[in-house]
Amino acid sequence: MRSELKFYDYENHHLSDCGDVLDIEFSGAALNCAEVVLEKGSSPHFYPSNVYTPYFYFALALEKDLSWQVSTDVGVTALKTTPGNIWINPPKTPFTHNISEPCFFLILAIDEQTFLQHCPLDLKGKQLQFLNNYNVEDETIKGIMELFVLEAKNKGRNGRVFLHNLIALLANHYITNYSNFKDLQEERVNQSKLTQHHIEKIDRYIENHVSETIHVDDLADLLNCSKFYFLREFKKLMNVTPYQYLLNYRMSLAKKLLINNNPNIAEISGLLGFNDQSHFTRVFKSHFGNTPGQFIKEVNK
């Protein structure tokens, strides 16, 4: 099935054909709502180059780990994505990806005006700003996307009011947590930029909580700034997202722990905050190209 998603070239605003490779196995056509595009499928590769969409665009990674690249203002960044990670692109915001391997996804795209009009927050007079976000771990967004899927599979039986409530729920959560809304609401502007001192503070926090689930909200609260501000300024300073920084820290520590005599992989996975040994092994292999067991054998040759 051909994708209904529309991508536009950022320079000339013409329709782009980058979405032609998306093979859709399930769509939300049964929702009977032109402002919402819901698609589950796969693609052998994906090379959008300086394109944008007219939607608030949420893509949930499925099935397998993925190694890919994204172009930013500071250059090309290599990313590792695992099932459950979410990519978020706001409307009319250009992005360039380089995905040269098969990817599996669930995409929810909602028309910009529909998304904003259904948001229950007071947005009047506020100049909202949004960022492209990659490898987001957000169970609320994931849960809402799954509710859209259930409603589509049930052929929209709960009606338009239910669908509009889902949009409102997602808009409220997204704008509260992934924009400058809180900064505008509190009428405060963060003048200071993140410094190496802030990074050292983050490093100490990660070191003390590495066996726990660490959320970006925790790190932003640590520095007494909004999530939006933290995501933006951290990336400027470190050239990677907080999610990637945390993963790099855990993977670096994993290597050190695996070098020790008689390492216990299951125990190490728990010490590093992974759900289980399988999850740790999958992420380690995606990051380094071999499993923890293979790494131990190479070290002990």
Buried (B, 14 or more C-beta within 10 A) or exposed (E): EEBBBBBBBBEEEEEBEBBEBBEBEBBBBBBEBEBBBBBBBBBEEBEBBEBBBBBBBBBBBBEBBBBBEBBBEEEEBEBBBBBBBBBBBBBBBBBBBBBEEEBBBBBBBBBBEBBBBBBEBEBEEBEBBBBBBBBBBBEEBBEBBEBBBEBBEEEBEBEEEEBBBBBBBBBBBBBBBBBBBBBBBEEEEBEEEBEEEBBEBBEEBBEEEBEEEBBBEBBBEBBEBBBBBBBBBBBEBBEBBBBBBBBBBBBEBBBEBBEEEEBEBBEBBBBBBBEEBEBBBBBBBBBBEEBBBBBBEEEEE
